[in-house]
Structures are given as structure tokens and as C-alpha cells.
Amino acid sequence: MGNWFITGVSTGLGREIAQAALGAGHTVVGTVRSAEAATAFESLGEKAIGMVLDVTDTAAVAAAVHEAEARTGGLHFVVNNAGLGYTGAIEETPLADARALFEVNVWGALAVIQAALPYLRARRAGHIVNIGSISGLACWNGTGIYGASKFALDCIGRTLAQEVGPLGIRVTNVAPGGMRTEFAAARLLGAEPTISDYAASAHMAREVLTAHHGEEPSDPAKAAQAILTAVTSPEPPLVLLLGSDAASYAAREMAMLQDQFTTWEHLTASVGAAPLAK
């Protein structure tokens, strides 16, 4: 059995991952935003340990990881799940909102990674799991700032895998599509005020997400089980798509990029420098 540290376990996918791990007999340290939520999490079983944590508080993150290490005897899986959603056109998104989103989705996750790595390196073992989004692989107008935060997390995770792989540490980036959680309901932030020129483009993202809340194609409990299966396998994936919509969007994005590369290959090859004189 393993020891898990999972951020954002109050609701949604984080809660489901925690419950899946607990159901498999693992110990789970789950972070939440209030003492009441921590108590509720610990009611899930004797192996559930709740901690109050704001991932944007770097010192608190380091202290929480240290405490989790001490209480469990050593972490095996570190899951960056805490995150915020956001819709809005690039132009109409206040910079303060963009910075606040990155504080949670990127800098908070990075703080957890940096706090955990010294312990994992010392043991030459461990697995970091970043819960991203298909929006971090495939662009969708109206979700540019949110997607940018997930693109950043994806790059951090895939680069990290190259750096820590020789040290025995694994990394998996998870890219879910739409799931039946509260993501598209009360927890979805948005730009204000809006600009009417974007009504037929960027604003459609929020309309689609909210109008189809509860109709998303993926079950978060099944997604959590899939993550558990993937990260406990002998050869875990570097990138894990979850959901038929995620697979479709990723394939479409990859095809578009390949088409662009091929179409403009003549210019790509035209910038080579002349051979150096001998």
C-alpha cells in the first residue's frame, strides 16, 4: 500500500481520487480549505488525514508536505489536483484575474512539487501526478487563460519527468475532458465586464459549459479509478487523456499542428545558416 498527498479533496475529481485510493487500502493526506472540510474528509476512514492548506501560501505548502511525510512515514504519490476554472476572452480578462489563476493552477502546483522532491529524491522513488486539462493540450477560444495555466503545468510536468526519471521518480500529467463535477457550475470563474464583440466566439465557452453542466461525457469516479490504475502500473503513462472528448480534441489539435508544419515546411527549412568556412 502507498501513501498519497492530494491537494483539493473537498469535491470533484480530487475527492474521487482520494476515495479510490482509500478504497484500495492506501493512506491519503488530503488538503482542503477549511477545518470543517478537513473533519469531513477524515470521516472517510482511519487512513484519511485532512489538512487545511492554501496552495498559494508557499511556506504553508512546505510545512504541509513535511507534516505529511512525518505522519505517513514517507509519500509515494503526490497529486496536484487543486485548481480553478475560468472563462473569458483574452482581451477582457483582467490581469489580476490571470495572475490569481496562475497562483493556484501553476505556482501552487509548483510549490507542492518543489516541497515534495527532496523527500522523493532521497528515497530515489515516488510519483508526481499533475491534474491538468485537455484545454492544456488543445486550445478553445474563451478558455485561453485557463488553458495557458494548464499548458504551463503540462510543460512543467513533462520536463520534470526528464529531470527526475534518472532518479527513480515518475511523473504523469492527466488531461481530462468534461466530467460531471461542479467545475462548470458555481466554481467556474469568468471575466467581468464582458465585451459584446466576443459574444459569438469567446463567450460561447461559458455558455456551453454551463448549459451542459451535468451532461459531461465522463464519470469522475471512473476517471479516478483510471488514474489509480495508471499510476500504480509497472510502466505508468507520461500523459493520460481521460474521456472520449479529450481524445477527440487532442487528435484534432495534433492534426492541425501537423498540417501547419507540413504546409509551411518550405519556410521552416529556408532559414538555415550557411556552412561555416573551414
SULJOWO-V642138 format. One record per residue. N is the residue number from 1. PHI is phi in whole degrees, 0 to 359 (NA if undefined). PSI is psi in whole degrees, 0 to 359 (NA if undefined). D_FIRST is the distance of its C-alpha to the first C-alpha in Angstrom with 2 decimals. Layout:
# SULJOWO-V642138
n->(N;N)
phi->(PHI;PHI)
psi->(PSI;PSI)
d_first->(D_FIRST;D_FIRST)
This chain:
# SULJOWO-V642138
n->(1;2;3;4;5;6;7;8;9;10;11;12;13;14;15;16;17;18;19;20;21;22;23;24;25;26;27;28;29;30;31;32;33;34;35;36;37;38;39;40;41;42;43;44;45;46;47;48;49;50;51;52;53;54;55;56;57;58;59;60;61;62;63;64;65;66;67;68;69;70;71;72;73;74;75;76;77;78;79;80;81;82;83;84;85;86;87;88;89;90;91;92;93;94;95;96;97;98;99;100;101;102;103;104;105;106;107;108;109;110;111;112;113;114;115;116;117;118;119;120;121;122;123;124;125;126;127;128;129;130;131;132;133;134;135;136;137;138;139;140;141;142;143;144;145;146;147;148;149;150;151;152;153;154;155;156;157;158;159;160;161;162;163;164;165;166;167;168;169;170;171;172;173;174;175;176;177;178;179;180;181;182;183;184;185;186;187;188;189;190;191;192;193;194;195;196;197;198;199;200;201;202;203;204;205;206;207;208;209;210;211;212;213;214;215;216;217;218;219;220;221;222;223;224;225;226;227;228;229;230;231;232;233;234;235;236;237;238;239;240;241;242;243;244;245;246;247;248;249;250;251;252;253;254;255;256;257;258;259;260;261;262;263;264;265;266;267;268;269;270;271;272;273;274;275;276;277;278)
phi->(NA;244;247;245;237;234;272;71;254;295;214;63;297;301;297;293;297;299;293;296;295;298;296;272;95;280;264;233;264;245;261;221;257;212;296;297;293;295;296;297;295;293;290;287;155;291;265;261;242;266;227;277;206;256;293;277;263;300;296;293;298;300;293;294;295;299;295;298;300;293;282;258;88;133;274;255;232;240;245;272;248;303;189;237;260;198;234;152;295;304;296;270;279;300;301;297;294;297;296;296;295;293;303;275;288;246;293;297;295;296;298;296;300;293;288;277;301;302;289;293;298;298;268;53;195;133;215;259;239;254;271;262;195;300;293;271;239;234;288;217;302;96;234;300;288;300;301;299;295;281;301;298;296;296;296;301;295;289;291;302;301;292;284;257;305;297;264;86;254;261;223;230;260;259;238;281;269;288;234;277;240;269;305;268;252;294;270;271;278;205;290;216;284;268;246;300;300;262;300;268;234;298;288;294;300;294;298;294;297;283;293;253;301;92;246;301;285;245;266;298;294;291;297;296;296;296;297;300;298;296;281;260;279;300;234;293;286;283;232;235;281;230;110;297;291;299;297;293;295;295;297;295;295;296;294;298;296;297;297;296;300;290;299;254;298;296;282;304;278;277;259;296;285;294;302;291;292;270)
psi->(153;171;129;145;115;125;143;65;11;317;180;210;322;317;318;321;316;315;323;316;316;319;334;2;6;163;135;121;116;135;143;179;358;158;324;318;325;318;318;320;318;342;350;344;168;342;8;120;116;139;136;126;135;112;348;355;97;318;320;324;312;319;321;317;319;315;320;319;315;319;335;342;4;130;141;324;129;117;117;96;330;132;167;149;160;139;154;148;153;314;322;357;116;140;328;321;317;317;319;322;316;329;320;305;332;299;325;315;319;322;319;315;312;329;326;328;320;323;317;319;319;327;351;44;161;169;122;129;120;121;102;228;153;336;347;0;327;123;145;117;139;350;24;317;316;311;321;321;324;328;316;315;323;316;317;313;316;325;318;321;322;324;321;352;314;346;6;12;134;157;135;126;122;130;88;154;211;131;155;71;191;10;316;9;241;338;359;111;163;157;140;139;162;164;123;332;340;11;323;0;272;326;344;333;312;320;316;314;315;323;330;17;129;352;9;151;344;146;119;329;319;324;319;318;322;319;316;315;316;311;345;6;158;325;79;153;152;318;130;111;142;117;145;327;321;317;318;314;320;317;319;319;316;321;319;315;317;322;317;316;316;316;321;21;327;324;325;316;351;353;10;140;153;148;143;139;139;NA)
d_first->(0.00;3.79;7.12;9.86;13.61;15.75;19.52;21.68;19.73;22.87;23.79;23.68;21.08;19.13;18.89;17.90;15.07;13.76;14.32;12.72;9.37;9.89;11.07;8.06;6.31;5.16;7.71;10.72;13.85;16.53;20.07;23.19;26.91;27.92;27.16;27.68;25.06;22.55;23.39;23.09;19.62;18.48;20.05;17.26;15.25;14.36;11.20;13.65;15.56;18.75;20.81;24.31;24.89;27.60;26.32;29.95;30.04;28.90;29.03;26.98;24.30;24.15;24.03;21.24;18.98;20.02;19.25;15.77;15.15;16.74;15.07;11.42;12.17;11.77;10.97;9.31;10.94;14.39;16.16;19.93;20.88;23.65;26.99;30.47;32.64;36.32;39.35;42.76;45.12;44.87;48.32;47.79;44.44;45.18;43.87;42.47;40.32;39.15;38.28;36.40;34.35;33.49;32.60;29.64;28.77;29.31;29.79;27.09;24.52;25.99;25.77;22.02;21.70;24.08;22.44;18.96;20.30;21.54;18.13;16.60;19.80;19.69;16.40;17.61;14.33;12.93;13.79;16.46;17.13;20.64;21.77;25.37;27.88;30.10;32.77;31.40;32.39;35.38;38.05;39.38;42.43;41.93;38.37;39.28;38.06;34.74;34.41;35.40;32.55;30.09;32.00;31.55;27.79;27.64;29.77;27.74;24.50;26.14;27.98;24.96;23.27;26.33;26.25;22.67;21.97;23.71;21.44;18.25;17.30;17.06;18.80;19.09;21.97;21.88;25.40;25.66;29.03;30.23;27.82;28.82;27.83;30.23;30.50;34.00;35.20;35.55;33.17;35.20;37.50;40.74;43.71;46.78;49.66;49.56;52.15;53.89;54.28;50.58;50.74;50.69;47.99;45.44;45.77;44.80;41.13;40.94;43.08;40.91;37.63;39.00;41.11;38.23;35.66;33.87;34.90;32.42;31.25;27.45;25.17;22.64;20.16;20.45;20.28;16.95;15.56;17.29;15.74;12.16;13.39;15.25;12.92;10.17;13.22;14.59;17.50;16.80;20.07;21.96;23.60;22.49;25.26;24.54;27.45;30.71;32.60;30.44;31.08;34.78;35.27;33.54;35.69;38.80;38.14;37.57;40.75;42.74;41.72;42.56;45.89;46.69;45.87;48.09;50.91;51.29;50.58;54.25;53.99;50.66;52.35;55.58;54.51;54.08;55.96;58.82;58.11;58.76;62.11;62.01)
